[in-house]
Amino acid sequence: MDFKEIKELDAKNHMNMFNRLNVCFERGEKNKLYDTSGKEYTDFMGGIAVNCLGYNHPKLVAAISEQASRLMHISNIFYNVPQVKLCEKLLDGTIFTKMMLCNSGAEANEAAIKLARKYFYAKGENRPKIITANNSFHGRTLATVTATGQEKYSKPFAPLPDGFIHVPYNDFEALKDAVTDDVGAVMLECIQGESGVCPATYDYLVNAYALCKSKGILFIIDEVQTGMGRTGKLFCFEHYGIQPDIVTLAKGLGGGFPIGACLARGEVAEAFRPGDHGTTFGGNPLACAAALVVVEELKNTDMLGRVEFMGNYLNAKLSKLKKHNFVKDLRGKGLLQAVVLSEKLKAAEVVGKMLSRGFVLNAAGNNSLRFAPPYTITEEEVNAMAAALGELFANTNI
């Protein structure tokens, strides 16, 4: 099937939901992608922070292949060994005591919302409201798109569920002022990835956590994009020295295979009872076999150290771009970085030009170039990308 036919069939049959770039990838190897014409690209997008082990990773492929030949799905009415192993391995050494598995980040956040409300319902307390931040992103279901602090994502789908309060990000006083007796949870991201990789300040997140502890409010951290080693620690909240009650994961957890998780600790981890929540496909043996490889790579090797090193290396290379007057800022941590551009130069245009040069980037938020490559990215690949981007910027006359 040639590329022209692929695009025609897509336009004919698929709902108009995505602004696709003009390429169709058909295979990957390590940190490279190859389109239908055989052209090679170096991936600095990672499927939007998903393909943390790169492409065709031998352990991941072997685990998926072996499990697929044995058992892919049975439903959660029965026990399954990969699920049991994954939960034990992921929880081990963390502050969390129990978890549930699902299929995506939105589902993980839905579970967190329901878990918080069920916790207070069971205690006989009327505390259904949840505070989230402006410019956050928590998913695209009705509840999570309402939790998301961006009207452009939620306005077309009104009427929306009640019970969500949005406050400015990195503004502790605004958060403090929004707290009322019926607030049961605060849900924040350590880094707002979809808004252009905007980190929470240390004081903001620590003070927000302390406020929640003093008021008996549950503290939920959405780590769908930052979790599973993306910032150089298993969870990004570890950089802040806090202990959230609930954390949500997805994206990198399966290394490319769809899976999400909601982890909790203490009494809140005991709030769900049979029938309160569930999932048909969540925690299936195939997804768990894939995620177990990722968890083992992060916990049994120096992968986290590598992420920290390569994050610093990438940051150093990107910092050299600050000499251009249209580069406003450089943000991020580990292998989640962003170059923020002025309105003089559109990030989407840069993405397209870099794609033609054989590098996959991503435009995010407020006109930012987002970098979320596989953890296996090399110094040589970073050098080549930075050189190409530097040359592009040098030849941009604005």
Helices and strands as residue ranges (DSSP letters): H 3-13, E 25-29, E 32-35, E 40-43, H 46-49, H 58-68, H 81-91, E 98-102, H 105-122, E 129-133, H 142-147, H 151-154, G 155-157, E 164-167, H 172-178, E 183-188, E 191-192, E 198-199, H 202-215, E 218-222, G 236-240, E 246-249, G 251-254, E 260-264, G 266-270, H 285-300, H 303-319, G 320-323, E 327-333, E 336-341, H 347-356, E 359-360, E 362-364, E 368-371, H 379-394
